[in-house]
Amino acid sequence: MTVTKNGKLAILGLGLMGGSLALALTRSGFSVNGWDQSPAVIAEAHRMGAIERIPTSLGDAVSEARYIFVATPVTMIAEIIKTALPFTMPGTVFSDLGSIKEAIISEVFSFLPDSHYFVAGHPMTGSEQQGIGAADPFLFENAAYIMIDHPNTPTPVLTQVTEIIRTTGAAMLTLTAPEHDRIVAMVSHLPHLLAATLARTAGVEEESYPGTLGLAAGGFRDTTRIAMGAPEVWEGIILGNRQRIIEAIENFQIELHELRDILNNAGAHAAGREALRKFLEQSRQVRQQIPAKNKGFLTLLYEMVVTIEDRPGTIESVLHHLAGAGINIKDIEILRMREGEGGTLRLALENSDAVDQAVSILESQGFKARRR
């Protein structure tokens, strides 16, 4: 079976992830059908151009599809595949977007017939916003999209799905299911629970000292932002990867207990203060290894920063000069901006030579630019 953009795709579940995938694949030239439990969501997805028509039923949405992507909450993925199966043709490939893999794979392969295929996948991107209204055709661009290498998934089929998703601009990676679940427990699921715990703790403090939350600045807001994720979605994710998350919590507790011991000793003697300084420095060094806009397990982009003035057209001017030289910007971020003074842009480019060229061009135009 060859992947062509003439073939029909179907996406089941048209929320943030499914809607974004539908928009991205439609933008790449695929013919995309879709279905959601909510008729209003289906209608909105059609209005936005994410799907080409409004189906009469789930069966209608999948009947002509050779590839079906399931973007429902993780607790519904296997059941949706089972429900869709009778309406599909032999050779149909299912793939999911769930953020747990071992449990889903086990359940799907327990009933999937030999005539059909399943490729487990997980895009390492998202938003605290939910629903079709938050869908973004560029959500997957430069984000890690993990495909699972599993004995029951033929390599050619894995390759076919990988090539479809690659058209969204995602960075494709392959892991085994156990590798995936262990890694995401540490870098995705544990942080969500820590953010939730920190928010709850601050809430308790607010009851004792009203006004605490009112003084929460950017650091606290950034740290707890992911706690705004939909509880009905995260409940299934956390329970589905419960044992791996418990292991991650235990590792975190070891570090937290070490920090407590350091603080107990920090005021007593110089060695205690030195231990605190070493703890903070080691943490800083680990954090510096993560690219500024890393959405997953991506290689480090080549970065530069540009100081800009607070005046209309400044950012546009920077981009215009680089585009004129044929320099491709992979990512852009405003690091700091202060009204009346200006700020700093972070640009991620394709390679080291592009950074050197960009710095030279912008400096020749009067900008302050440097490699990061």
Secondary structure by P-SEA (a helix, b strand, c coil): ccccccbbbbbccccaaaaaaaaaaaaaccccccccccaaaaaaaaaaccccccccccccccccccbbbbccccccaaaaaaaacccccccbbbbbbccccaaaaaaaaccccccbbbbbbbccccccccccccccccccccbbbbbbbcccccaaaaaaaaaaaaaaccbbbbbcaaaaaaaaaaccaaaaaaaaaaaaaaaaaaaacccccccccaaaaaaaccccccaaaaaaaaaaaaaaaaaaaaaaaaaaaaaaaaaaaccccaaaaaaaaaaaaaaaaaaaacccccccccccccbbbbbbccccaaaaaaaaaaaaacccccccccccccccccbbbbbbcccaaaaaaaaaaaaaaccccccc
